[in-house]
Every structure is written in C-alpha cells, then in structure tokens.
Amino acid sequence: MIKLDIINEVVTRTGITKTKAELAVETVFGSMKKALAKGDRIELRGFGVFNINPRKTGIGRNPRTGQEVNIPPGKAVRFKPGKELQALE
C-alpha cells in the first residue's frame, strides 16, 4: 500500500474531494514527522507505537576494501505493533 492508496481509501470512505483527502493525509504524516524529529513518542491505540531509539557509535568495514570505517551515532525510528495488529493472520 502506498500513500495514494491511503488517500483513495479516505475519499471512498468519507466522500470528500481527493484534494482535501490528500491534504488531510499529508497533514497527519507531517505531524508525525515533526513529533518524531522532536523525539516524541507516537502512540496509535489499536495500531502501534512509533519511537526514536539512539544508535551507538560503531566500527564497520568497507566491503570492497576491507578498510575499517567509523559509524557515527544516529537515531532510528522503531515501530512496535499493538495487540490488535499482532493478532492479524
């Protein structure tokens, strides 16, 4: 499923125009991006939780040369599905 599929589903279920549905979906995703950028946790009951986990510094290897490369610390978005989502088969 891609973003366009979500927009089309909103149009089908609500009957609003495609332009308004696209604006709504973009607004939700934009709000989620801003919250994650601030380090906030996003909890969607019945769906799951998005949060930011820090990644520590490490040492990797360049697969072509075998040379050691320093990997800087960073952040990774993690998703933990809720109970209802885990129950899907």
Contacts in CASP RR format, 6 or more apart in sequence:
PFRMAT RR
TARGET T0000
AUTHOR 0000-0000-0000
METHOD contacts of the structure
MODEL  1
MIKLDIINEVVTRTGITKTKAELAVETVFGSMKKALAKGDRIELRGFGVF
NINPRKTGIGRNPRTGQEVNIPPGKAVRFKPGKELQALE
3 25 0 8 1.000
3 29 0 8 1.000
6 25 0 8 1.000
7 18 0 8 1.000
7 21 0 8 1.000
7 22 0 8 1.000
7 25 0 8 1.000
8 18 0 8 1.000
8 21 0 8 1.000
10 16 0 8 1.000
10 21 0 8 1.000
10 24 0 8 1.000
10 25 0 8 1.000
11 17 0 8 1.000
11 18 0 8 1.000
11 21 0 8 1.000
14 21 0 8 1.000
16 24 0 8 1.000
32 42 0 8 1.000
32 50 0 8 1.000
35 42 0 8 1.000
36 42 0 8 1.000
36 50 0 8 1.000
36 51 0 8 1.000
36 52 0 8 1.000
36 77 0 8 1.000
39 51 0 8 1.000
39 52 0 8 1.000
41 49 0 8 1.000
41 50 0 8 1.000
41 51 0 8 1.000
42 49 0 8 1.000
42 50 0 8 1.000
42 51 0 8 1.000
43 49 0 8 1.000
44 50 0 8 1.000
46 82 0 8 1.000
46 83 0 8 1.000
46 84 0 8 1.000
46 85 0 8 1.000
47 81 0 8 1.000
47 82 0 8 1.000
47 84 0 8 1.000
47 85 0 8 1.000
48 79 0 8 1.000
48 80 0 8 1.000
48 81 0 8 1.000
48 82 0 8 1.000
48 85 0 8 1.000
49 79 0 8 1.000
49 80 0 8 1.000
49 82 0 8 1.000
50 77 0 8 1.000
50 78 0 8 1.000
50 79 0 8 1.000
51 77 0 8 1.000
51 78 0 8 1.000
51 80 0 8 1.000
52 75 0 8 1.000
52 76 0 8 1.000
52 77 0 8 1.000
52 78 0 8 1.000
53 75 0 8 1.000
53 76 0 8 1.000
53 78 0 8 1.000
54 73 0 8 1.000
54 74 0 8 1.000
54 75 0 8 1.000
54 76 0 8 1.000
55 73 0 8 1.000
55 74 0 8 1.000
55 75 0 8 1.000
55 76 0 8 1.000
56 73 0 8 1.000
57 70 0 8 1.000
57 71 0 8 1.000
57 72 0 8 1.000
57 73 0 8 1.000
58 70 0 8 1.000
58 71 0 8 1.000
59 68 0 8 1.000
59 69 0 8 1.000
59 70 0 8 1.000
59 71 0 8 1.000
60 68 0 8 1.000
60 69 0 8 1.000
60 70 0 8 1.000
60 71 0 8 1.000
61 67 0 8 1.000
61 68 0 8 1.000
61 69 0 8 1.000
62 68 0 8 1.000
62 69 0 8 1.000
END
